[in-house]
Each structure stands twice: as C-alpha cells, then as structure tokens.
C-alpha cells in the first residue's frame, strides 16, 4: 500500500521512517512546497519528491499530513475528497468550526 508524506520537516520524516518499517507499506511520495526539502526526504526515505498534493497519483491510499498547523484542515480535506485516508498531526484545524 502506497503512502504519501505531506510536509517533509522533522515530523514528516519521522512518519516516513515509521511507515518504512511496516512491510506492507511503501513510502511512495514525499510532498513539500519546498521541492528541495522533498527531494532530500526522498533521498533519505525513498519515494518520489513532489511539490504539491495535486501531483499525487491515484495509487496513494494513506497520507500523513505533517505541515504547519494552519494548513492541516485544507490539506486533509482535499486529500479525503480524493478518497485518501489521512493521518493528521494536531491540531486538525485552527478553530473548532474548521476542524
């Protein structure tokens, strides 16, 4: 099963490393607005570096969202609308209504 990591900072890399230890999971894509950061993470953890979630192919089943908290809700919603299961770092939203 292919996983995407959205946000390639320290927490995103921790998610990628953890998923990498699960035999049935492949870290397929590392996504970050800073493509150089995504490329660095891909070099360390495997997978393909992407600059935006819109570039994710349809084979992604799970995405970990580990970006700045203010972007969690919008990214999570966009991924779920595509049928991708989401594991989101806290907080999910900046307000109760957003969450």
CORVEN-V730020 format. One record per run of one state. SS is the DSSP state (a for helix, b for strand, c for the rest). FROM is the first residue (numbers start at 1). TO is the last residue. If there is no record, write none. Layout:
BEGIN
ss: {SS,SS}
from: {FROM,FROM}
to: {TO,TO}
END
This chain:
BEGIN
ss: {c,b,c,a,c,b,c,a,c,b,c,a,c,b,c,a,c,b,c}
from: {1,2,7,10,21,26,32,35,46,48,51,53,56,60,66,69,82,85,89}
to: {1,6,9,20,25,31,34,45,47,50,52,55,59,65,68,81,84,88,99}
END
